Amino acid sequence: MILNDHETMPREELRALQLERLQKLVARVYDKVPYYRGKMDEAGVKPEDIRVLEDIRHLPFTTKEDLRQNYPFGLFTVPMDDIVRLHASSGTTGKPTVVGYTKEDIKLWAGLMARSLSAAGVTSKDIIQNAYGYGLFTGGLGAHYGAEELGATVIPISGGQTKRQITIMRDFGSTVLLSTPSYAMNLAEVMIESGVDPAALPLRVGVFGAEPWSEGMRHDLEKRLRIKAIDIYGLSEIIGPGVAVECIEEQNGLHIFEDHFLPEIVDQNTFEPLPIGETGELVFTTLTKTAFPVIRYRTKDISRLNATPCSCGRTMLRMPKVSGRTDDMLIIRGVNVFPSQIEQVLMSIEGVEPHYLIIVDRQGAMDTMEVQVEVSENIFSDEIKDMVSITKHIQADIKDLIGSTCKITLVEPKTIKRSEGKAQRVIDKRKI
Amino acid sequence: MQVEQIAIFLENRAGRLAEITSTLAENGINIRALSLADTADFGILRLIVNDVDKASQILKDHGFTVGRTEVLVVEVPDQPGGLAGALSAINKARLNIEYMYAFSQRSGESGLIIFRFDDQEAAVKVFQEAGLRILNGEEVYAI
């Protein structure tokens, strides 16, 4: 269901709204944040230079590095008194990045998350099991506030405790699951093992995000859990979950809530803006956030924008499923590959389980890649030749993708660690 | 006519085979015959046991991937040429053996050969025509 009139705004009106908001934003950050002012002065651009939307290209980018340099609160535009919430990224690759919200920001975020759930077909009548992690991670609380805003019933169960999740899902009659796709897969597996039939549960929709996942994984989750699986996108630097979401009508690309987030696609090397339809790095400017607005934030996510009208009636641009962040991209013998692409190959082979691990290493000057795949009863045979033919099949399909031959190792069931939140799909020994 | 065999997927890791055999032992399963086919990376353990249902359930509960296959168990005289006779009959009928393994009986009078063919039914006919006895499940599980 469409929750907000803005979602169906004629494009021209939307662009006018975006320009008005952008101009206000740029003036405010120039005034309030010395770091932004410094960068704009350096680039020789003043707030009044933003006359049309396209003028955004004159503004400097913001990167994760900028956020780190201003750790923890350097880019906030309001005094700490006005900040009611802090979230932080995990900081696995350096200092964590901290984001702050005013009361209005929290309200805005709840509204956007409510819109997202509504687009996914969730209503106030639903019982939502929120298995995103609660805490510094934006997923848990972000989804929680949105679900309440929508008027649904929220079960704030957070991640983990898989058996308990299943008991509660059955006893409370959860109709909607919010989690990472890898955790949903873990839940599905444990459910079947413990004799709970997903078809007998009232669960009907899953809204999955916070990690890249393939179309193959979607089909598998939909089949196993008997649900519609919807992709949601967001990142803490922008606001958290609720930046873009698929509509249940088409499940084909995520509508970006453009009245609040201005998207751009830029060339991955030159950082020049690219026209609609071309693939490059996704860049967002937050148009309405107060405490911690970002200008032209480089997400490192590779995507493209799609302006084709959607049958759901939303006029907001769509972006296809993100196949991965450039940080996750593996370069194997000079070929770029995302783990989610390997996943797509595995999932397209009948009977192969959605549990895999990619191990990248270097022997001499050569990169090597090993893909571990669990042997389920579906692909197990008592004859060696059948097993070898499965590994050859996987190997050939991956070779089509990356151009070089990788090693396929068949492993016993459950040897690959199950996800409790964000799945670890890759071990890159070249970096250790 | 056919006998059920269980097959288990094994990674080439120390102690995996011992885990299977001790798991079966703890649950009172007796192994009648065994063969292990292996590659550099993994192995397939094939077992004939006294209780197929129980053994495969126990192994599944212990997290192993278990498959069940029908095999033929054929009695051949335990003397030079005993196996050769059976195989030449198969060869004449141009049947493909997927795999086979053998065990001899306590009496020492005959050996038992376990066969898996791409065409099991044709193999049954060939053995019968050659006058070789094919054991049924009850007989084998109770050995």
Interface residues (C-beta under 8 A of the other chain):
Chain A: V375 S376 E377 F380 S381 D382 E383 I384 M387 V388 T409 L410 V411 E412 P413 K414 T415
Chain B: Q5 A7 F9 L10 E11 R16 A37 T39 D41 F42 I44 R46 G63 F64 T65 V66 G67 T69 E98 Y99 R116
